[in-house]
Amino acid sequence: MHTSTGIDPAPAPAFAVRGSSHYDIILTLMCVVIVISNIGATKGVVLGPFFGDFSIVTDGGFFLFPLAYILGDVISEVYGFKAARRAIFTGFAVAALAAASFAVIIALPGFDDDYGQAKQAALELALGPVWQIVLASLLGFLAGQTLNSWVLVRMKEKFRERALIGRLMASTGVGEFADTLIFCAIAAPVIGITDAGGFINYVIFGFVYKTLIEFLFVPVTAVVIKAIKKREPSYGAAVPAGTPEG
């Protein structure tokens, strides 16, 4: 179809339908990563010292959480913004269920011998603060992953199948900054970070580390995205023949 200027309008960006086993598997992995990361985040971690007395302050979920964003990138690029938003809400519904379950487990009466009381105290100490971590993760990931997905999809509308690596990196920077700032502001007191210096350290390391990890895995993420696109019949039918990816 031609416009009044005689130029064909650009085709809409292609996305696969989410009713496939690939989407289900990625969504399940994202939910598991979120729940495990929330539990790990209740532990404060100190790495170092480096360069004299300098140490890095973070939490026990730092090494796993970037995988949630990588999976979010895959969903956003292949299935679109609505599918990514559904994945975000599903992930946090599962995280909220986990936090509620931990609260019930802690509240249930246990054995009153020394061993039973020791286990009860350990559960309360380790899993008691999880609901606050879930709240921090909910607000941070909701804002950050939504921005990440929105930027990625909007850039795809402009570049179509081109510049995939650039789109992944740009969306990651925006999303991770919002996520890290919000999460750290709520989670810091829970894991024992109470001074300004420790908080700044926590935010900077969290943002730099998670962004760097995602940047390092961008080539792998791009390969995974291309592989899934080829295996999604609904995506292949939507991409015009000969459209380059990169």
PyMOL commands that set and color helices and strands:
alter all, ss='L'
color gray80, all
select helices_A, chain A and resi 21-40+66-79+81-107+114-127+130-159+164-191+196-231+233-238
alter helices_A, ss='H'
color red, helices_A
select strands_A, chain A and resi 44-50+54-59
alter strands_A, ss='S'
color yellow, strands_A
deselect
rebuild
show_as cartoon
